[in-house]
Amino acid sequence: MKFLCLGYFRPDKMNDRSKGEIEAIMSECSPHLQQFYNSGQVMMDVGVEKVVKSLRRENGKVKVMNNHLVETNEMIGSVFLIEANDMEEAIRIASLHPTTQLDAGEELGWRLEIRPVHYFKKSE
């Protein structure tokens, strides 16, 4: 089974930190990411930018909206895809991610969401 994992953060809590503090926290991620990748079950891991475009069909046309999710207090900062036998194993693998391993993650409001993915086909 494939599982899509979304990593959230609180921009207000991140913005309260200096650039140096954020860089120090991010440098702590490296060993945890290595262990996460070494699991052999991470198919993709990406960081996403703050820019958001939302698409919606209205009156027979596609409407593009800028930063539609700005009113939320959480933003998606990372997205990864893992392969696991079941949700329990997916939780075990996702728990290796720095989001759940760093004390700073708790302070900064980091969290992960795990969703089973259906009809996934790997492109060649």
C-alpha positions as CSV (number, residue, x, y, z in Angstrom):
1,M,0.0,0.0,0.0
2,K,1.0,3.6,-0.6
3,F,0.5,6.3,1.9
4,L,0.6,10.1,1.3
5,C,2.0,12.0,4.2
6,L,1.5,15.8,4.7
7,G,3.8,17.7,7.0
8,Y,2.2,20.8,8.5
9,F,3.8,23.7,10.3
10,R,2.6,26.9,12.1
11,P,3.9,29.9,10.1
12,D,3.3,32.2,13.1
13,K,5.6,30.1,15.3
14,M,8.3,29.8,12.6
15,N,8.2,33.5,11.9
16,D,8.8,34.2,15.6
17,R,12.3,32.6,15.3
18,S,15.4,34.2,13.8
19,K,16.9,33.0,10.6
20,G,19.8,31.5,12.6
21,E,17.5,29.6,14.9
22,I,15.6,28.1,12.0
23,E,18.8,27.2,10.3
24,A,20.0,25.5,13.5
25,I,16.7,23.5,13.8
26,M,16.9,22.5,10.1
27,S,20.4,21.2,10.5
28,E,19.1,18.9,13.3
29,C,16.9,17.3,10.7
30,S,19.6,15.7,8.6
31,P,20.4,12.6,10.7
32,H,16.7,11.9,11.1
33,L,16.1,12.3,7.4
34,Q,18.9,9.9,6.7
35,Q,17.3,7.2,9.0
36,F,14.0,7.9,7.4
37,Y,15.4,7.5,3.8
38,N,17.4,4.4,4.9
39,S,14.1,2.7,5.8
40,G,13.9,1.9,2.0
41,Q,10.2,2.7,2.1
42,V,10.2,6.4,1.2
43,M,9.2,6.8,-2.5
44,M,9.3,10.6,-2.6
45,D,9.9,13.4,-0.2
46,V,9.5,17.1,-1.2
47,G,9.3,20.4,0.5
48,V,6.6,22.8,-0.7
49,E,6.6,26.6,-1.0
50,K,4.1,28.9,0.6
51,V,2.6,30.0,-2.7
52,V,-0.8,28.4,-3.2
53,K,-3.0,28.4,-6.2
54,S,-6.5,26.8,-5.9
55,L,-8.5,25.7,-8.9
56,R,-12.2,25.4,-8.9
57,R,-14.7,24.9,-11.7
58,E,-17.4,27.7,-11.6
59,N,-20.0,28.4,-14.3
60,G,-18.3,26.0,-16.7
61,K,-14.9,27.6,-16.4
62,V,-11.8,26.9,-14.3
63,K,-11.3,29.7,-11.7
64,V,-7.8,30.2,-10.3
65,M,-7.5,31.6,-6.8
66,N,-4.4,32.9,-5.2
67,N,-3.4,31.8,-1.7
68,H,-6.8,30.4,-1.0
69,L,-5.6,28.7,2.3
70,V,-4.0,31.8,3.8
71,E,-6.7,32.1,6.5
72,T,-5.5,28.8,8.1
73,N,-3.1,28.8,11.0
74,E,-1.3,25.8,9.5
75,M,0.5,25.4,6.2
76,I,1.8,22.3,4.4
77,G,5.6,22.4,4.4
78,S,6.4,18.9,3.2
79,V,4.9,16.0,1.3
80,F,6.2,12.5,1.1
81,L,5.0,9.2,-0.2
82,I,5.9,5.9,1.5
83,E,5.1,2.2,0.9
84,A,4.0,0.1,3.8
85,N,2.0,-3.0,4.4
86,D,-0.6,-1.3,6.5
87,M,-1.3,1.9,8.5
88,E,0.6,0.6,11.5
89,E,3.7,0.2,9.5
90,A,3.1,3.6,7.8
91,I,2.9,5.2,11.2
92,R,6.2,3.6,12.2
93,I,8.0,4.8,9.1
94,A,6.5,8.3,9.2
95,S,7.5,8.5,12.8
96,L,11.2,8.5,11.7
97,H,10.6,11.9,10.0
98,P,12.1,15.0,11.8
99,T,8.6,16.4,12.3
100,T,8.1,13.9,15.1
101,Q,11.7,13.5,16.2
102,L,12.8,17.0,17.0
103,D,11.8,18.8,20.2
104,A,11.6,22.0,18.1
105,G,8.9,20.4,16.0
106,E,6.6,20.4,19.0
107,E,7.4,24.0,19.8
108,L,6.9,25.1,16.1
109,G,3.6,23.2,15.7
110,W,4.9,20.6,13.3
111,R,2.6,17.6,12.6
112,L,2.1,14.8,10.1
113,E,-1.0,13.6,8.5
114,I,-1.0,10.1,6.9
115,R,-3.5,9.1,4.2
116,P,-3.8,5.8,2.3
117,V,-3.5,6.4,-1.5
118,H,-5.7,4.4,-3.8
119,Y,-5.2,3.9,-7.6
120,F,-1.6,4.9,-7.4
121,K,0.4,4.1,-10.5
122,K,4.2,4.8,-10.6
123,S,5.1,6.6,-13.8
124,E,8.0,5.1,-15.8
